[in-house]
């Protein structure tokens, strides 16, 4: 009798473990994707899915920072721009006019001066170890940094202006696009390490302000470095790591690119899933939930927080590189907080911070809503105008396209309001196991 009860309880437990919510949501998402394919065509819809997959990588980077460790990064845009720059720099063909001149030597000498200046400032900041008072050390370091900055930048400005006037920009390295993705992740991780060392001791709201400021600095640097990025003139086309539209057609080329991004997401998801359920992941969540208790147990709080922040930045850099290569264009002005920070934040909130599967769902769902809200709003506006003209003789406004474009912001704002009201932990909340 007891055996039968145990079997029944096991059966009930097995049924309760069926991911009903996950299955329902992903089936609904599949229906939405198929509807987009039926309404917009294969080529358009496949492009939308590739971009959604790129955003999924960005959202996974944010969810491990915010969901795993409670770090609010408001500077996603800057790390995406770094990934896009790396993809451009490593994949664009070599500029023979630049390398056949004396300009590379002059630029290398200027960069050497910059490296020596950084080393000098760093060494000066350690004068307190030689007995120099800290206040005097700080004053000397600041004064030396200002002087060396003015001297080195004046030398570099002469070289960079010469590069821009004679050869446009230095060009790329002509390497496969995936090398730029890897370096983009490493570059974003390096910048994230620097930010983390300085800012992770701040409260969450100050960390958000600091990361937002760093993102704007990165964008301004890329926009104004015409010798390096062509600035507002943009760089295109960027090569793909897969056969391009000119070789196999738009639909097949985008399908191949989608397959590559799907493999990349699967690999990232697998690694994050293993890390989340490993002791490392439990330690990160323990620090997030109760930092004081974790510190009392001997955990290195600052080191672990820095690890998770750098890891998230690496994924953002990789995602930015994948997205930049697919768009086949590098435009520093095209990186906007609305598109590359706020939209990623909405994806994580909708899917569920700390839930990797929920983050992927949120990325695809929100991007479909973001893209389809414009044509749907335009269709509704034209329908209203046609009815008004037929029944009431209304005059059609001439700016329906721009009004439909603004519907994106309204729909996303309404979506985030509803989610925060009715599902504050996301549609697929983080599953926390309680051990008795």
C-alpha positions as CSV (number, residue, x, y, z in Angstrom):
1,X,0.0,0.0,0.0
2,X,2.8,2.4,0.9
3,X,4.6,1.4,-2.3
4,X,1.6,2.4,-4.4
5,X,1.3,5.7,-2.6
6,X,5.0,6.4,-3.2
7,X,4.6,5.6,-6.9
8,X,1.6,7.9,-7.1
9,X,3.5,10.7,-5.4
10,X,6.4,10.2,-7.8
11,X,4.1,10.3,-10.7
12,X,2.5,13.5,-9.4
13,X,5.9,15.0,-8.8
14,X,7.0,14.1,-12.4
15,X,3.9,15.7,-13.8
16,X,4.5,18.8,-11.8
17,X,8.0,19.1,-13.1
18,X,6.7,19.3,-16.7
19,X,7.6,22.8,-17.9
20,X,4.0,23.8,-18.9
21,X,4.6,27.5,-18.8
22,X,7.8,27.2,-20.9
23,X,6.1,25.0,-23.4
24,X,3.0,27.3,-23.7
25,X,5.1,30.4,-24.1
26,X,7.5,29.0,-26.7
27,X,4.6,27.5,-28.7
28,X,3.0,30.9,-28.7
29,X,6.3,32.4,-29.8
30,X,6.5,29.9,-32.6
31,X,3.0,30.7,-33.8
32,X,4.0,34.4,-33.8
33,X,7.1,33.7,-35.8
34,X,5.2,31.7,-38.4
35,X,2.7,34.5,-38.6
36,X,5.4,37.0,-39.4
37,X,6.8,34.6,-42.1
38,X,3.3,34.4,-43.6
39,X,2.7,38.1,-43.5
40,X,6.2,39.5,-44.3
41,X,7.9,36.9,-46.4
42,X,10.9,34.6,-45.9
43,X,13.7,37.0,-46.5
44,X,12.4,39.8,-44.2
45,X,11.4,37.3,-41.4
46,X,14.8,35.5,-41.5
47,X,16.6,38.8,-41.2
48,X,14.4,39.6,-38.2
49,X,15.3,36.3,-36.5
50,X,19.0,36.8,-37.1
51,X,18.8,40.3,-35.4
52,X,16.7,38.8,-32.6
53,X,19.4,36.1,-32.1
54,X,22.1,38.8,-31.9
55,X,20.1,40.6,-29.3
56,X,19.6,37.3,-27.4
57,X,23.4,37.2,-26.9
58,X,23.4,40.8,-25.6
59,X,20.5,39.9,-23.2
60,X,22.3,36.9,-21.9
61,X,25.2,39.2,-21.1
62,X,22.9,41.5,-19.2
63,X,21.0,38.8,-17.4
64,X,24.1,37.3,-15.8
65,X,25.1,40.7,-14.6
66,X,21.7,41.8,-13.3
67,X,20.0,38.5,-12.7
68,X,23.0,36.6,-11.3
69,X,24.7,39.3,-9.4
70,X,22.3,42.3,-9.1
71,X,24.5,44.6,-11.1
72,X,22.6,47.1,-13.2
73,X,24.6,47.9,-16.3
74,X,23.1,50.9,-18.1
75,X,25.9,51.1,-20.6
76,X,25.2,48.1,-22.8
77,X,25.4,50.3,-25.9
78,X,29.1,51.0,-25.3
79,X,30.1,47.4,-25.2
80,X,27.9,46.6,-28.3
81,X,29.7,49.5,-30.1
82,X,33.1,48.0,-29.2
83,X,32.1,44.6,-30.6
84,X,30.9,46.3,-33.8
85,X,34.1,48.2,-34.1
86,X,36.2,45.1,-33.7
87,X,34.2,43.3,-36.3
88,X,34.8,46.2,-38.7
89,X,38.5,46.6,-38.0
90,X,39.4,42.9,-38.3
91,X,37.3,42.1,-41.4
92,X,37.5,45.2,-43.6
93,X,40.1,44.9,-46.4
94,X,43.6,46.3,-45.8
95,X,44.1,49.9,-46.9
96,X,47.2,49.6,-49.1
97,X,47.5,53.4,-49.4
98,X,48.0,53.7,-45.7
99,X,50.5,50.8,-45.2
100,X,52.6,51.8,-48.2
101,X,53.3,55.3,-46.7
102,X,55.3,56.5,-43.8
103,X,52.1,57.0,-41.7
104,X,52.2,53.6,-39.9
105,X,55.6,54.4,-38.4
106,X,54.5,57.9,-37.3
107,X,51.2,56.4,-35.8
108,X,53.2,53.7,-34.1
109,X,55.6,56.2,-32.6
110,X,52.6,58.3,-31.3
111,X,51.0,55.2,-29.7
112,X,54.3,54.3,-28.1
113,X,54.5,57.7,-26.5
114,X,50.9,57.1,-25.3
115,X,51.9,53.8,-23.7
116,X,54.9,55.3,-22.0
117,X,52.8,58.1,-20.7
118,X,50.3,55.7,-19.2
119,X,53.2,53.7,-17.6
120,X,54.6,56.9,-16.2
121,X,51.3,57.9,-14.6
122,X,50.8,54.4,-13.2
123,X,54.3,54.5,-11.7
124,X,53.6,57.9,-10.2
125,X,50.4,56.6,-8.6
126,X,52.5,54.1,-6.6
127,X,54.8,56.8,-5.0
128,X,53.2,56.3,-1.7
129,X,55.0,52.9,-1.4
130,X,58.3,54.9,-1.4
131,X,57.1,57.0,1.6
132,X,55.6,59.9,-0.4
133,X,52.4,61.2,1.4
134,X,49.2,60.2,-0.3
135,X,47.9,63.7,-0.9
136,X,51.2,64.8,-2.5
137,X,51.2,61.5,-4.6
138,X,47.7,62.3,-5.8
139,X,48.6,65.9,-6.7
140,X,51.7,64.8,-8.6
141,X,49.8,62.1,-10.4
142,X,47.1,64.4,-11.6
143,X,49.5,67.1,-12.7
144,X,51.6,64.6,-14.6
145,X,48.6,63.0,-16.2
146,X,47.3,66.4,-17.5
147,X,50.7,67.4,-18.9
148,X,51.4,64.1,-20.6
149,X,47.9,64.0,-22.0
150,X,48.2,67.4,-23.6
151,X,51.7,66.6,-25.0
152,X,50.8,63.1,-26.4
153,X,47.4,64.2,-27.8
154,X,49.0,67.1,-29.6
155,X,51.5,64.7,-31.3
156,X,48.8,62.1,-32.1
157,X,46.5,64.8,-33.5
158,X,49.0,65.8,-36.1
159,X,49.4,62.2,-37.3
160,X,45.7,61.3,-37.2
161,X,44.8,64.5,-39.2
162,X,47.4,63.5,-41.8
163,X,46.0,60.0,-42.0
164,X,42.4,61.3,-42.5
165,X,43.4,63.9,-45.2
166,X,45.7,61.6,-47.2
167,X,44.2,58.1,-47.0
168,X,40.8,58.6,-45.4
169,X,41.3,56.0,-42.6
170,X,43.8,53.2,-41.7
171,X,41.5,50.5,-43.0
172,X,41.1,47.0,-41.6
173,X,43.2,43.8,-41.3
174,X,41.3,41.7,-43.8
175,X,40.8,38.7,-41.4
176,X,37.8,36.5,-41.1
177,X,34.8,38.2,-39.4
178,X,34.8,35.8,-36.5
179,X,38.2,37.0,-35.3
180,X,36.7,40.4,-34.8
181,X,33.9,38.8,-32.7
182,X,36.5,37.2,-30.4
183,X,38.6,40.3,-30.1
184,X,35.4,42.4,-29.6
185,X,34.5,40.2,-26.6
186,X,38.0,40.5,-25.2
187,X,38.1,44.3,-25.7
188,X,34.7,44.7,-24.1
189,X,35.8,42.5,-21.2
190,X,39.0,44.6,-20.8
191,X,37.0,47.8,-20.6
192,X,34.5,46.1,-18.3
193,X,37.4,45.1,-16.0
194,X,38.6,48.7,-15.8
195,X,35.0,49.9,-15.1
196,X,34.5,47.1,-12.5
197,X,37.7,47.9,-10.6
198,X,36.5,51.5,-10.3
199,X,32.8,51.3,-10.0
200,X,31.7,48.0,-8.6
201,X,32.1,49.4,-5.1
202,X,29.4,51.9,-5.8
203,X,25.7,51.4,-5.1
204,X,23.5,50.1,-7.9
205,X,22.2,53.5,-9.0
206,X,25.6,55.0,-9.1
207,X,26.9,52.0,-11.1
208,X,24.1,52.6,-13.6
209,X,25.1,56.2,-14.0
210,X,28.8,55.4,-14.3
211,X,28.2,52.7,-17.0
212,X,25.9,55.0,-18.9
213,X,28.6,57.7,-18.9
214,X,31.3,55.2,-20.1
215,X,29.0,54.1,-22.9
216,X,28.6,57.7,-24.1
217,X,32.4,58.2,-23.9
218,X,33.0,55.1,-26.1
219,X,30.5,56.3,-28.6
220,X,32.0,59.8,-28.8
221,X,35.5,58.4,-29.2
222,X,34.4,56.1,-32.1
223,X,32.4,58.9,-33.7
224,X,35.2,61.4,-33.6
225,X,38.1,59.1,-34.5
226,X,37.7,59.5,-38.3
227,X,41.2,58.2,-38.9
228,X,40.2,54.9,-37.2
229,X,36.5,54.5,-38.0
230,X,35.7,57.0,-40.7
231,X,33.4,58.6,-38.1
232,X,30.0,59.7,-39.5
233,X,31.0,58.6,-43.0
234,X,30.5,54.9,-41.9
235,X,32.3,51.8,-43.1
236,X,30.6,49.3,-45.4
237,X,30.2,46.6,-46.5
238,X,31.5,44.3,-43.7
239,X,32.2,40.7,-44.8
240,X,30.2,37.9,-43.4
241,X,31.7,34.6,-42.0
242,X,29.2,32.8,-44.1
243,X,28.4,33.0,-47.8
244,X,26.8,36.4,-48.5
245,X,23.7,37.4,-50.5
246,X,25.7,38.0,-53.6
247,X,26.8,34.4,-53.6
248,X,23.7,32.4,-52.6
249,X,20.9,34.9,-52.5
250,X,19.3,36.9,-49.6
251,X,17.1,34.2,-48.1
252,X,19.7,31.4,-48.0
253,X,22.5,33.7,-46.9
254,X,20.4,34.9,-44.0
255,X,19.4,31.4,-43.1
256,X,23.1,30.3,-43.0
257,X,23.9,33.3,-40.8
258,X,20.9,32.4,-38.5
259,X,22.3,28.8,-38.2
260,X,25.6,30.2,-37.1
261,X,24.1,32.5,-34.5
262,X,21.9,29.6,-33.3
263,X,25.0,27.4,-32.7
264,X,26.7,30.3,-30.9
265,X,23.6,30.9,-28.6
266,X,23.4,27.1,-27.9
267,X,27.1,27.0,-26.8
268,X,26.7,30.1,-24.6
269,X,23.5,28.7,-23.1
270,X,25.1,25.4,-22.3
271,X,28.1,27.0,-20.6
272,X,26.0,29.4,-18.6
273,X,23.6,26.6,-17.6
274,X,26.5,24.6,-16.3
275,X,28.0,27.6,-14.5
276,X,24.6,28.5,-13.0
277,X,24.1,25.1,-11.4
278,X,27.8,24.7,-10.4
279,X,29.1,25.8,-7.0
280,X,30.4,29.0,-8.7
281,X,26.8,29.9,-9.7
282,X,25.4,29.2,-6.2
283,X,28.2,31.4,-4.7
284,X,27.3,34.3,-7.1
285,X,23.6,34.1,-6.1
286,X,24.5,33.9,-2.4
287,X,26.5,37.1,-2.8
288,X,23.6,38.7,-4.6
289,X,21.0,37.7,-2.0
290,X,23.1,38.3,1.2
291,X,26.4,39.9,0.7
292,X,27.2,40.1,4.4
293,X,26.6,36.4,5.0
294,X,28.7,35.5,2.0
295,X,31.6,37.6,3.2
296,X,31.3,36.1,6.6
297,X,31.7,32.7,5.0
298,X,35.0,33.8,3.5
299,X,33.9,34.6,0.0
300,X,35.9,37.2,-2.0
301,X,33.0,39.5,-2.8
302,X,34.8,42.0,-4.9
303,X,36.6,39.4,-7.0
304,X,33.4,37.5,-7.8
305,X,31.4,40.6,-8.6
306,X,34.2,41.6,-11.0
307,X,34.2,38.2,-12.6
308,X,30.5,38.3,-13.4
309,X,30.6,41.9,-14.7
310,X,33.5,41.1,-17.0
311,X,31.8,37.9,-18.3
312,X,28.6,39.9,-19.1
313,X,30.6,42.5,-20.9
314,X,32.4,39.8,-23.0
315,X,29.0,38.5,-24.2
316,X,27.9,42.0,-25.0
317,X,31.0,42.5,-27.1
318,X,30.6,39.2,-28.9
319,X,26.9,40.0,-29.6
320,X,27.8,43.5,-30.9
321,X,30.3,42.0,-33.3
322,X,27.8,39.4,-34.6
323,X,25.2,42.1,-35.0
324,X,27.6,44.6,-36.7
325,X,28.8,42.0,-39.2
326,X,25.3,41.0,-40.1
327,X,24.2,44.6,-40.7
328,X,27.4,44.9,-42.9
329,X,27.8,48.5,-41.7
330,X,29.7,50.2,-38.9
331,X,28.1,53.6,-38.0
332,X,29.1,55.0,-34.6
333,X,26.0,57.3,-34.7
334,X,23.8,54.2,-35.1
335,X,24.4,53.1,-31.6
336,X,21.5,54.5,-29.5
337,X,20.6,54.0,-25.9
338,X,17.0,53.2,-26.9
339,X,18.0,50.5,-29.3
340,X,21.0,49.0,-27.6
341,X,20.4,49.5,-23.9
342,X,16.8,50.0,-23.1
343,X,15.5,47.4,-25.6
344,X,17.9,44.8,-24.1
345,X,16.7,45.7,-20.6
346,X,13.1,45.2,-21.7
347,X,14.0,41.8,-23.1
348,X,15.6,40.7,-19.8
349,X,12.7,42.0,-17.7
350,X,10.1,40.3,-19.9
351,X,11.9,37.0,-20.0
352,X,13.0,36.9,-16.4
353,X,16.3,38.2,-14.9
354,X,18.6,35.2,-14.0
355,X,16.7,32.7,-16.2
356,X,18.8,32.0,-19.3
357,X,15.9,30.3,-21.2
358,X,13.6,33.1,-20.2
359,X,16.1,35.7,-21.5
360,X,16.3,34.0,-24.9
361,X,12.5,33.9,-25.0
362,X,12.3,37.6,-24.0
363,X,14.8,38.6,-26.6
364,X,13.0,37.0,-29.5
365,X,9.5,38.1,-28.3
366,X,10.4,41.7,-27.7
367,X,12.3,42.1,-30.9
368,X,9.4,40.7,-32.9
369,X,7.1,43.2,-31.1
370,X,9.6,46.0,-31.7
371,X,9.9,45.2,-35.5
372,X,6.3,44.4,-36.2
373,X,4.7,47.2,-34.3
374,X,5.6,49.7,-37.1
375,X,4.0,47.9,-40.0
376,X,1.0,46.9,-37.9
377,X,0.5,50.5,-36.7
378,X,0.9,51.7,-40.3
379,X,-1.8,49.2,-41.4
380,X,-4.2,50.3,-38.7
381,X,-3.6,53.9,-39.5
382,X,-4.2,53.4,-43.2
383,X,-7.4,51.4,-42.4
384,X,-8.6,54.2,-40.2
385,X,-7.9,56.8,-42.9
386,X,-9.7,54.8,-45.6
387,X,-12.7,54.4,-43.3
388,X,-12.7,58.1,-42.4
389,X,-12.4,59.2,-46.0
390,X,-15.2,56.9,-47.2
391,X,-17.6,57.7,-44.4
392,X,-16.7,61.2,-43.2
393,X,-14.6,62.7,-46.0
394,X,-11.5,63.1,-43.8
395,X,-8.2,64.3,-45.2
396,X,-5.4,61.8,-44.8
397,X,-2.3,63.2,-42.9
398,X,0.9,63.2,-44.8
399,X,3.2,61.8,-42.1
400,X,1.7,58.4,-41.3
401,X,5.1,56.6,-41.8
402,X,6.8,58.7,-39.1
403,X,3.8,58.3,-36.7
404,X,3.9,54.5,-37.3
405,X,7.6,54.5,-36.5
406,X,6.9,56.2,-33.2
407,X,4.4,53.5,-32.3
408,X,7.4,51.2,-31.5
409,X,8.2,53.3,-28.4
410,X,4.6,53.4,-27.3
411,X,4.2,49.6,-27.7
412,X,7.4,48.8,-25.8
413,X,6.5,51.3,-23.1
414,X,3.1,49.7,-22.7
415,X,4.6,46.2,-22.7
416,X,7.1,47.0,-20.0
417,X,4.4,48.6,-17.9
418,X,2.2,45.6,-18.1
419,X,5.0,43.2,-17.3
420,X,6.1,45.1,-14.3
421,X,2.5,45.3,-13.1
422,X,1.4,41.7,-13.6
423,X,4.7,39.7,-13.9
424,X,7.4,41.7,-12.0
425,X,9.8,38.7,-12.0
426,X,9.3,38.1,-15.8
427,X,7.2,35.6,-17.7
428,X,9.8,32.9,-16.9
429,X,11.1,33.8,-13.4
430,X,14.4,32.5,-12.0
431,X,13.9,29.1,-10.5
432,X,15.4,29.0,-7.0
433,X,15.7,25.6,-5.4
434,X,15.2,25.4,-1.7
435,X,17.0,22.6,0.2
436,X,15.5,21.3,3.4
